[in-house]
Amino acid sequence: MQDSGDSTYVSNHTSDAVRATRFTNLPSISVESDEDLHAIITTTDNSNLLSSVRRRVQISTEKVQTGSLNVLSAKYESLDYDTCENHLLLDEERKKGYKFIVQKNIARWFTFLLIGMITALIACVIDISIEELSTIKYASLSKSVDKYVTQGRLHIPYALWTLYNVIPVLIGSILVAYVEPIAAGSGIPQVKCYLNGVKIPRVVRIKTLFVKSVGVICSVVGGLAGGKEGPMIHSGAVVAAGISQGKSSTFKKDFNIFRYFREDHEKRDFVSGGAAAGVSAAFGAPVGGVLFSLEEGTSFWNQSLTWKTFFASVVSTFTLNIVLSAYHGVPGNLSYPGLLNLGKFESFSYEIYELPIFLVMGAMGGLFGALWNHINYKITVFRMRYIRPRWMKVFEACIVATMTATAGFLMMFLIDNCKSSGVNPTKYPTQLYCPDGQYNALASIWFQTPEASVRSLFHDPPDTHNALSLTAFVITYFFLAAWTFGLASSNGLFIPTLLTGAAWGRLVSIGMHYVFPQTLVFPGKYALIGAAAQLGGVVRMTISLTVIIMETTGNITFALPLIITLIAAKWTGDFFNEGIYDTLIQLSGVPLLPWEPPPLVHNIYASEVMSHPVVTLKCVENVGHIVELLRLTTYNGFPVTEVTTYGRIRGLILRSQLIVILQKKIFNETSDDWENITASLFRNEYPRYPTIEQLSISEEEKTYSVDLRPFMNPSPYTVLHSSSLPRMFRLFRALGLRHLPIVNDSNEVIGMVTRKDLARYRVWRHQGRMGVEELLISKEL
Amino acid sequence: MQDSGDSTYVSNHTSDAVRATRFTNLPSISVESDEDLHAIITTTDNSNLLSSVRRRVQISTEKVQTGSLNVLSAKYESLDYDTCENHLLLDEERKKGYKFIVQKNIARWFTFLLIGMITALIACVIDISIEELSTIKYASLSKSVDKYVTQGRLHIPYALWTLYNVIPVLIGSILVAYVEPIAAGSGIPQVKCYLNGVKIPRVVRIKTLFVKSVGVICSVVGGLAGGKEGPMIHSGAVVAAGISQGKSSTFKKDFNIFRYFREDHEKRDFVSGGAAAGVSAAFGAPVGGVLFSLEEGTSFWNQSLTWKTFFASVVSTFTLNIVLSAYHGVPGNLSYPGLLNLGKFESFSYEIYELPIFLVMGAMGGLFGALWNHINYKITVFRMRYIRPRWMKVFEACIVATMTATAGFLMMFLIDNCKSSGVNPTKYPTQLYCPDGQYNALASIWFQTPEASVRSLFHDPPDTHNALSLTAFVITYFFLAAWTFGLASSNGLFIPTLLTGAAWGRLVSIGMHYVFPQTLVFPGKYALIGAAAQLGGVVRMTISLTVIIMETTGNITFALPLIITLIAAKWTGDFFNEGIYDTLIQLSGVPLLPWEPPPLVHNIYASEVMSHPVVTLKCVENVGHIVELLRLTTYNGFPVTEVTTYGRIRGLILRSQLIVILQKKIFNETSDDWENITASLFRNEYPRYPTIEQLSISEEEKTYSVDLRPFMNPSPYTVLHSSSLPRMFRLFRALGLRHLPIVNDSNEVIGMVTRKDLARYRVWRHQGRMGVEELLISKEL
C-alpha cells in the first residue's frame, strides 16, 4: 500500500501556493556545449542515470532583467572548507606529529595577535586622518560663514563648502571606480559572502585594502552621508587574509612563513577573526565583534576559533585605545576603545511603561528602514542600468557631494534655530544669523563629522534642537544617505542610519513632552532607541547589533529596551523586504546559504536538485583526457570512480589539484620521486592557480596516465538520490561543503550538488504570506 | 603502486607513542548474548561483513577501577537531534502549511519569554529566602559572640554556629541523598552533557528542580563553601524543559499545549535557552548566558535560536531586577541585574606594565586551580568507593558543616585583625576581642553569605585585611571548598572559587605594595584578577567566563586584563589536568563529544570503529521478529534494508518508533485507518516510552507484518567503511546525530557508529606531551 503511495506523496505534497512559485520560474532549458559534454560522457562511460530526473541543465542563458532579485549568478564559486584528507596530508601528519600541531597552534595565536594589532593601527590612521582634515575643513567653513554672513555674500562659503566636499570625494571615487571597484560601499556584504563560504574575487587583496582606506578618508572628509565603520570591518578581513598567508601576491613577496595556513579553511577562519577585530576597532565592541562574525559567518561553532577571535578583538580595541589616547593627549587613559564613541549612557534608566513606546519606535524603525532599503534598491538598479561607465560613477559621486553641501547650506540658511552658546559647546560654534552670544544649532550638526553629530544628538541637553529643524534634518539625511550608499566611494551606512534614527528619536521625545508635559523626557534615550530602531530596520542584524550598541554606549542594563526595539524593527521590516545587505547580495546573485533550509521543502529530493550528467574521472586516468575535461568544462570538482564501468565513487578531486598535478607533471610514466610529492606542493600555488590554458602539456605526455588516488579526497560526504533538500542543506551548511556527490543505491555517482543548487530554493515572505521560490541561475549576471 | 600502498599507510601512520596508547587499553573481548545476536543475524540475512574489520564487540564486562578517567559508561544514550523526515512528517507539513510554521514560531517566542520569567522568579525565591534566613542567622551569631566573649564562654556561640550550620545542611542533604541524588552539586556538568546531546536520566525533571531549589537554600544558609549560581543554571534548564513540553510527567498533567515541541530536537533547543536564562539570572549577564550555552552546548550555530536565547536571557535579568529591586525597597531602580552582584568597577583602570603581572597571576590561578581539581578528584573517588550508603552521605555533609563553623571560629579566635568601625560598615560588625569602636575584620568575612564576602574583598578599602588573616583564610577556604564540592548537597563552586581567588589576589596586592611601596596599588583590582584566575584555573571556561565577569562587574574596558589572565590560567591548568566539570564528566563515563576530533587520527577508519555485526530490519517486517529483536538487544536504532538479501540501506528506525508501532498495533493485517496515523501519535508518548516488556502482543499478532517505510527516516546520513574518524566525528558533532550507519561499496549496511564509538578516542595532554588514547566502554560504571 505504501509502496504505491510514494509517488502520491511526491506529487501531492506541494501545496498550491508553493507549486505555483516552484514552477513559474523554471529556467528555459538551453544547453551550452551539450555536445562536448556528451563526448566526454561517452568516453568516461558514465551514463547510467536515474530515469526519474526532471531537469537536465540548470544554467540559463536567458537575458536577465537588471535588478532582479530572483537570479543567482553562475560565476561564484565556493571555498573549499572541507579538508581534503588525502594520502599526502596523512603522510605529512605522520611525519610531523604532535609537535607540528602545537607549533601550528602557537603560530595561529600569534597571527591573531598581529591581526588585532594591525587592524587597529589601520583604524587609527584612518581616524586620525579624518579627524585632522575635518577639523581644518569645518574650522575654515565656520569662520568663512561668520565672516561673509554680515556682508550678505553667503555664496562664498557655499562655494567653499562645495569645493571642500567635491575634491576629496573626487579623489576617492576615482580610486574606487578606476583602481578597485570592489572597494566601493561598506564591504560588509562582501565579507558576509566570503564568511558564508563564497569566493568573491579580489575581496581580500591588499590593493582593495589600500583603496578602501584612502577612499573612506576621502568620503568622510568629503562630507558624504557615510561612515567609516563598515569599511573598517572589511579592512580587518583583508588584514587577516593577508597576514595569515605570509605572502603577498600583489607585491610578489613570499615571506616563507605560515605556509601551512595556505588553504581555504585556515584562511576563512582567520578572516572571521579579522572581521571581528574590525568591528571591535570600529565600535570598541570586542564581544559584539565576535558575535558579528558568528552571526554573519559561522556555520559550525568552534570553541577554539571563537576564543582566538575574541582575543584578536580585544587586542584590537586595546591597541586602538592606546594609540588614540596618546593622540588625544591622554596616554594611558584608555578612554577611546573604538572609532565610534557614542559617549557613556551611565546615568539613565528607563521605566516599565516606556517599553511599549520602545516597541512602537522599533516598528517605526522597521518601517523607515524598509522604505530606505527600497529606495536604495531602486537607486542601485538605476545605477546598474544607466551609470555604467566609470566617469559617470565619478561624476555621480561629485553630484552627491555637491548636493550634500547644498542641502546643509539651505537648511542652515532657511531654518532659524539659535541657541545660546555655552549650552552645547561644539568645537566651532557658527553664529550665522543668530544674535551675538548664540549659535546656529543646525550648523553645529552639519559642521562636524557625522559621528560627532550622532554624539550630539545623544547627549545634547533637551531643547537644543527644535522640531522643525529636526524634521528637516531627518528628511534630508534620510534621502541623502539612501542616495550615497552604493556610490563609487568607500563608506558605510551605520553612521548615517544612526544619525537619521537619532534625529527622529529626538523628535519622538519632543512629541512625548508635548503629549505628557508633566513627565521628564530625557531626549538622549529616545535618540538612542530611534538610532537602534532605524539601524535595525535597515540591516536587520539581531544579537550582534544589540551587543554592539550595548558596548558602544557602555551600558549593559539597557539590553531589554534595545532587544525589544530591534525585534520590533526586524519583524516590521521583514514584512516588507530583506535587509539592505541581503538585498545587495541578492542583486549581485551571490548564492548565499541562509541559516536554515527553507520550510516545507522536504518533498524536494536530491535527484531533482542535482546537476547531471556528472563528469567523472577514473582512479588511474589518461592525462589527455584530464586536459580535455578541464578545457571543456568549468567544473571545479570531479568525482573519481573505480575503473569498472559501474562508476562507484572512490573519491573527489578538485580542479586546482588536477592543475597542480599537470603542472608538476606527476605522471605514472615519468615521476617516481614520491619523496618530494608532498602536500606543500599543492599549498605553494594557493590561492591563484594557473588556468589549464597556461599549462603546456606535450602530445606525448597526453598519452601518459596519472594515479589520482594519493591526491583525491578518498571519502567525500555523499548522499543518496532520495535525500531531501533540507538534509543536503544541513550537511552543506554545517560542514562548509563545496561539492556533494549524489549516489544511487549501488553507490554509483549520478549527480552533483553544489551550493547554487541549494541556494536557489529560497523562502519569500511578502506581506504576511510565505512561499518557496526557485531562482534562476544565469551566466549573464 | 598506490594500491598496494594503502595497507602500508594504515600500518605505518601510527607513531609509536600513539600506537602504545591505542592498543594498551583495548577491551578484553567478551561477548554477551552472542548466540542471541547470531540467531537474529541469520534470520535477517545480514551477514556479509567486511573481512578487514578488526574488533567485534566493544562492550567490556571487565571490572572497572573506581576513579578511572579512561572508561565510558555504556548506559548513556544520545538525544535524537536529527529530525526524522518520515512520511508522517511530510504529511503533517503538507496539511498544515506555512500557517503552522508561523504559529509554531510564535509559540516558540512565547515559550522563551516564559522560560526567562519563570527562571528569574525561581532565582528570586531562592535569593530572598537565603537573604532572609542568613540575616537572622548571622545577626543572632554576631550578637551571641559579643555577648559571651566578655564572659569567656565562647563555646556557646560556637555551639550555636555549629547548630545553625548543621540543621539546614541536614535538611538539604537528606533531600538530595534520599529524594533526588542528581540534584547534588552545581548541575553544570549534567546540563553540559545534556546540551552536548547525551540523555542524562532525570536531569530535567520537576522533582530535580524542587530538590535543587530547596537544597541550595539549605546549603547556602548552612554556611557551606558553595554558591547558588551553578544550581541556577541547572534550574533554568529544568524550567525550559518543563515549560516547553506543556505537560508534567511527574504530576501526570497534560496541558495539551506545545504538543509539537515534544521531541528531543525542540527540547534541547529550549534547554539551551533555559541554561542561558539561568546564567543571566545568576550573574546578571545576558550576553554571557548566551555565550555559555553556545560554549557548552551548541554544535551548529543557529541564528534564530541564539536570538531567542538572548531574548530569554534578557527577560530573565529584567524580571529578576524588577522583583529584587522591589524587595530591596527601590522598585523601578533596576539595580539588581543578577543574583551575584559584585559591585561596579567603574572608576578604575589599569596600566600597561600591569599586564605581565596579570599574566603571572593567571598562571598562578591555573596552578592553584589544577591543584584544587586534583584534590577534589581524589575526594570524589574516595566518596565513590567508601561513602556509598545514603546515611553516610548525609553524615559527611553534616561533618563538613561542622568543620566550616569550626574553621571560621578558630580563625576569628586566633587571629587578631581589628579595624575601626565605620571604615567598612558591614551589617552586623562583630567586636569579639577588639577594643570598643572596632570590629573583627575576619568575623565580617565569615558572618555573611559568601557573595557578600566576595564583594567585600573586591571593594573594601586597602588595609582592611592583613596578610596573616588573608593567608589563613585562603588556605582554609581552598580546602573547605574542595571538600564541599561533590557533597550530597546542591551548591556550586563559582562563589567559593571566586572567594579564594579574591583573597589571594588581595594578598598579591599587599605583596606588590611591599615590593613597590611608592606605587598606589588598588587591592580590589587584584582581587578581581585573582578571582578570575582561580575560577579560570578550576573550570577552564573561556569566552563565556570572560564575558560573565565583564558583565557582572559592569566594566567593559577590563576585557584585556581578564582575557590575558584567563588564557594564562587555562594554559597552565591544562598542562596538569582537565577542568573540574570535564573531570567529573569523565569520572561518570559520559561519552561527551569534544569540539573537534582528536588530532592525528586520520588513519582510523570507520571499519575499525563501528559496531558490528549490525542488526537490521526489512522494509516490511514480521511483528514477532521485531518483538524478539527489541527484547534481545538494547540497540536504539535499526537500519532498515530492502527485502532482498543484499541489505542495501533504505532507512533507519528508532526503538521508540517501533515501540509505538507495536503499542498502537499498526500492522498491515489489522490497520487500515491511515487517516489517524499521524506524527502526533509518536509525540504523545514522548519522552517516556513503555518498554517492550510492558507491551502485550498476542501470538497471533506476532505472525502479522508491519510496513516500516512510512515511519522510518528514509535518508539517514551514512558513510563508507573507508571514512576516517575525523570525518565521522564532524558529521556527528555538526548534525547532532545519534546513529551513523556504515555502508560498504554497494551501499549495504555493515556496521553502525554511535556516539560512544567516537567519544572513546580522546586526546590526552600531560606535561607537554600529547597522544590519543582509546577508552574502555563498560557496563559497570
Interface residues (C-beta under 8 A of the other chain):
Chain A: M1 Q2 D3 G5 Y9 N12 H13 T14 S15 A17 T83 E85 H87 L89 L90 D91 E93 R94 G97 Y98 I101 V102 P286 V287 V290 L291 L294 E295 T298 S299 F300 W301 N302 Q303 S304 T306 W307 F310 F311 V314 V315 T317 F318 N321 I322 G332 N333 L334 P337 E346 S349 Y350 E351 I352 T542 I543 T546 V547 M550 E551 G554 I556 T557 A559 L560 I563 I567 W595 E596 P599 L600 H602 N603 R648 N668 D707 R709 P710 P714 S715 Y717 T718 V719 L720 S722 S723 S724 P726 R727 R730 L731 R733 A734 L735 V743 D745 S746 N747 R769 M770 G771
Chain B: M1 Q2 D3 G5 Y9 N12 H13 S15 T83 E85 H87 L89 L90 D91 E93 R94 G97 Y98 I101 V102 P286 V287 V290 L291 L294 E295 T298 S299 F300 W301 N302 Q303 S304 T306 W307 F310 F311 V314 V315 T317 F318 N321 I322 G332 N333 L334 P337 E346 S349 Y350 E351 I352 T542 I543 T546 V547 M550 E551 G554 I556 T557 A559 L560 I563 I567 W595 E596 P599 L600 H602 N603 R648 N668 D707 R709 P710 P714 S715 Y717 T718 V719 L720 S722 S723 S724 P726 R727 R730 L731 R733 A734 L735 V743 D745 S746 N747 R769 M770 G771
